[in-house]
Amino acid sequence: PMRRVGRPDEVASVVAFLAYGHDKSAAVRDVWRVKENTLHLFSLLGGWPGALAAQRLFRHKSSKASFQTTYWITVVLNCAALAWLLSPYGAQTLQAMLAAV
């Protein structure tokens, strides 16, 4: 039997957390960094809890105002998308999309 990896949002959170950790380490060593847009994409795709935990734990990207503004916009957009998916219309649309695949 196949083993369950995790819900997509759990996986995205772990990936985001690891990406922030990698970026913090790279910043300290002054080597190649993870692009900010990539970090934001992980948040938008559901990884914002992991991103928030990494920001706090690693003290990374937590004081840059422009980054924080975009980060919180991704959180709001992700939560809005989740709320829509949980609505009757969103659930119906998702079922229709999955049936077409």
Backbone as CSV, one residue per row, in Angstrom:
resi,resn,N_x,N_y,N_z,CA_x,CA_y,CA_z,C_x,C_y,C_z
1,PRO,0.829,-1.198,0.000,0.000,0.000,0.000,0.869,1.255,0.000
2,MET,0.348,2.317,-0.637,1.074,3.578,-0.700,0.965,4.313,0.625
3,ARG,2.030,4.963,0.992,2.061,5.722,2.234,1.696,7.173,1.938
4,ARG,0.875,7.743,2.757,0.448,9.130,2.585,1.577,10.070,2.983
5,VAL,1.889,11.014,2.121,2.955,11.978,2.380,2.445,13.082,3.290
6,GLY,1.263,13.559,3.065,0.687,14.650,3.844,-0.237,15.470,2.975
7,ARG,-1.021,16.289,3.623,-1.892,17.188,2.873,-1.023,18.185,2.119
8,PRO,-1.527,18.692,1.004,-0.730,19.645,0.229,-0.267,20.854,1.046
9,ASP,-1.107,21.364,1.935,-0.700,22.522,2.737,0.388,22.150,3.740
10,GLU,0.358,20.930,4.244,1.420,20.480,5.157,2.750,20.370,4.414
11,VAL,2.703,19.798,3.234,3.912,19.659,2.422,4.451,21.042,2.061
12,ALA,3.555,21.950,1.655,3.975,23.312,1.297,4.603,24.023,2.493
13,SER,4.066,23.803,3.682,4.631,24.429,4.878,6.036,23.919,5.168
14,VAL,6.235,22.630,5.028,7.566,22.058,5.255,8.546,22.590,4.215
15,VAL,8.119,22.621,2.952,8.980,23.136,1.881,9.321,24.599,2.136
16,ALA,8.320,25.405,2.510,8.566,26.825,2.791,9.539,26.985,3.956
17,PHE,9.330,26.227,5.015,10.201,26.296,6.183,11.647,25.981,5.794
18,LEU,11.827,24.919,5.018,13.164,24.526,4.582,13.785,25.576,3.662
19,ALA,12.967,26.170,2.786,13.480,27.201,1.879,13.948,28.427,2.659
20,TYR,13.185,28.838,3.678,13.603,29.968,4.505,14.892,29.626,5.261
21,GLY,14.973,28.416,5.770,16.190,28.000,6.470,17.391,28.013,5.550
22,HIS,17.201,27.521,4.332,18.287,27.525,3.352,18.689,28.955,3.014
23,ASP,17.693,29.824,2.821,17.984,31.212,2.464,18.706,31.938,3.590
24,LYS,18.313,31.697,4.820,18.990,32.326,5.953,20.442,31.874,6.019
25,SER,20.654,30.581,5.848,22.014,30.043,5.861,22.843,30.647,4.726
26,ALA,22.245,30.768,3.542,22.945,31.348,2.395,23.262,32.818,2.642
27,ALA,22.346,33.528,3.295,22.586,34.951,3.588,23.767,35.114,4.532
28,VAL,23.851,34.245,5.517,24.952,34.304,6.481,26.284,34.005,5.787
29,ARG,26.268,33.053,4.849,27.490,32.652,4.152,27.773,33.488,2.909
30,ASP,26.865,34.401,2.567,27.001,35.274,1.397,27.154,34.474,0.112
31,VAL,26.258,33.490,-0.071,26.235,32.690,-1.294,24.841,32.799,-1.927
32,TRP,24.628,32.029,-3.008,23.374,32.074,-3.750,22.178,31.985,-2.816
33,ARG,21.178,32.855,-3.054,19.993,32.962,-2.205,18.756,32.464,-2.937
34,VAL,17.740,32.114,-2.174,16.423,31.791,-2.716,15.750,33.115,-3.065
35,LYS,15.168,33.211,-4.258,14.510,34.446,-4.669,13.308,34.715,-3.767
36,GLU,13.084,35.986,-3.458,11.942,36.357,-2.623,10.634,35.912,-3.255
37,ASN,10.525,36.014,-4.578,9.297,35.575,-5.245,9.045,34.090,-5.029
38,THR,10.097,33.306,-4.944,9.946,31.874,-4.677,9.413,31.653,-3.270
39,LEU,9.957,32.391,-2.311,9.459,32.278,-0.934,7.978,32.668,-0.876
40,HIS,7.607,33.729,-1.588,6.204,34.152,-1.610,5.318,33.116,-2.292
41,LEU,5.818,32.494,-3.335,5.033,31.460,-4.017,4.736,30.299,-3.074
42,PHE,5.727,29.869,-2.296,5.489,28.798,-1.325,4.394,29.197,-0.334
43,SER,4.404,30.449,0.091,3.377,30.933,1.017,2.010,30.931,0.353
44,LEU,1.954,31.419,-0.867,0.692,31.492,-1.594,0.092,30.110,-1.819
45,LEU,0.936,29.118,-2.027,0.470,27.750,-2.288,0.117,26.990,-1.014
46,GLY,0.053,27.687,0.108,-0.376,27.048,1.346,0.719,26.866,2.370
47,GLY,1.931,27.277,2.052,3.035,27.077,2.979,3.262,28.225,3.947
48,TRP,2.299,29.135,4.027,2.503,30.306,4.886,2.690,29.973,6.365
49,PRO,2.071,28.918,6.921,2.372,28.637,8.338,3.839,28.257,8.553
50,GLY,4.390,27.448,7.651,5.802,27.089,7.746,6.698,28.289,7.533
51,ALA,6.285,29.173,6.617,7.052,30.390,6.365,7.060,31.291,7.599
52,LEU,5.906,31.424,8.232,5.814,32.253,9.431,6.669,31.677,10.560
53,ALA,6.609,30.365,10.727,7.432,29.719,11.759,8.917,29.942,11.485
54,ALA,9.321,29.827,10.217,10.730,30.018,9.862,11.158,31.471,10.070
55,GLN,10.277,32.420,9.714,10.606,33.829,9.929,10.879,34.095,11.399
56,ARG,10.063,33.500,12.245,10.231,33.725,13.686,11.447,32.979,14.231
57,LEU,11.587,31.709,13.854,12.675,30.891,14.389,14.043,31.379,13.913
58,PHE,14.153,31.660,12.616,15.436,32.048,12.048,15.663,33.564,12.073
59,ARG,14.648,34.313,12.497,14.694,35.789,12.455,15.114,36.240,11.055
60,HIS,14.377,35.715,10.084,14.720,35.948,8.678,13.530,36.540,7.938
61,LYS,13.770,37.638,7.246,12.760,38.334,6.452,11.636,38.892,7.308
62,SER,11.867,39.019,8.584,10.805,39.443,9.489,10.744,40.952,9.693
63,SER,11.783,41.673,9.291,11.772,43.116,9.508,11.769,43.914,8.206
64,LYS,11.855,43.254,7.084,11.830,43.942,5.785,10.368,44.229,5.424
65,ALA,9.985,45.508,5.493,8.581,45.900,5.355,7.967,45.468,4.028
66,SER,8.685,45.665,2.925,8.119,45.300,1.623,7.892,43.791,1.518
67,PHE,8.804,43.024,2.084,8.643,41.564,2.067,7.442,41.167,2.922
68,GLN,7.326,41.750,4.096,6.225,41.422,5.002,4.867,41.787,4.406
69,THR,4.804,42.915,3.716,3.549,43.309,3.074,3.121,42.262,2.057
70,THR,4.044,41.867,1.194,3.727,40.850,0.188,3.408,39.517,0.850
71,TYR,4.158,39.160,1.887,3.906,37.903,2.599,2.470,37.854,3.125
72,TRP,2.035,38.930,3.806,0.694,38.926,4.388,-0.393,38.962,3.323
73,ILE,-0.096,39.536,2.165,-1.046,39.470,1.045,-1.193,38.022,0.590
74,THR,-0.085,37.267,0.539,-0.178,35.853,0.142,-0.985,35.055,1.156
75,VAL,-0.866,35.394,2.429,-1.643,34.703,3.467,-3.133,34.955,3.254
76,VAL,-3.500,36.220,3.039,-4.905,36.569,2.827,-5.445,35.878,1.575
77,LEU,-4.668,35.903,0.487,-5.115,35.251,-0.749,-5.288,33.747,-0.563
78,ASN,-4.356,33.118,0.142,-4.464,31.689,0.385,-5.696,31.369,1.226
79,CYS,-5.934,32.140,2.263,-7.103,31.907,3.120,-8.406,32.164,2.368
80,ALA,-8.412,33.176,1.509,-9.598,33.459,0.700,-9.877,32.309,-0.269
81,ALA,-8.829,31.773,-0.877,-8.994,30.636,-1.788,-9.522,29.418,-1.042
82,LEU,-9.014,29.188,0.157,-9.497,28.067,0.966,-10.965,28.261,1.340
83,ALA,-11.323,29.464,1.737,-12.720,29.741,2.087,-13.628,29.503,0.885
84,TRP,-13.175,29.926,-0.293,-13.969,29.704,-1.504,-14.105,28.210,-1.794
85,LEU,-13.005,27.467,-1.664,-13.069,26.018,-1.915,-14.002,25.302,-0.943
86,LEU,-14.121,25.843,0.258,-15.001,25.232,1.251,-16.455,25.678,1.100
87,SER,-16.696,26.654,0.253,-18.069,27.101,0.006,-18.751,26.114,-0.933
88,PRO,-20.084,26.092,-0.944,-20.789,25.163,-1.845,-20.404,25.357,-3.320
89,TYR,-20.299,26.603,-3.771,-19.935,26.850,-5.168,-18.503,26.414,-5.448
90,GLY,-17.603,26.705,-4.542,-16.211,26.318,-4.723,-16.041,24.810,-4.743
91,ALA,-16.740,24.132,-3.841,-16.666,22.666,-3.798,-17.226,22.056,-5.073
92,GLN,-18.328,22.619,-5.563,-18.943,22.132,-6.799,-18.000,22.349,-7.985
93,THR,-17.373,23.501,-8.042,-16.427,23.803,-9.122,-15.222,22.866,-9.064
94,LEU,-14.701,22.643,-7.864,-13.568,21.736,-7.705,-13.927,20.319,-8.132
95,GLN,-15.111,19.857,-7.735,-15.545,18.516,-8.141,-15.664,18.397,-9.655
96,ALA,-16.194,19.431,-10.294,-16.321,19.426,-11.765,-14.941,19.396,-12.420
97,MET,-14.004,20.155,-11.865,-12.642,20.171,-12.423,-11.975,18.808,-12.271
98,LEU,-12.138,18.201,-11.094,-11.524,16.896,-10.858,-12.165,15.804,-11.717
99,ALA,-13.464,15.918,-11.952,-14.161,14.934,-12.795,-13.691,15.028,-14.239
100,ALA,-13.296,16.212,-14.663,-12.844,16.406,-16.039,-11.449,15.846,-16.272
101,VAL,-10.714,15.585,-15.197,-9.340,15.105,-15.338,-9.281,13.626,-15.564
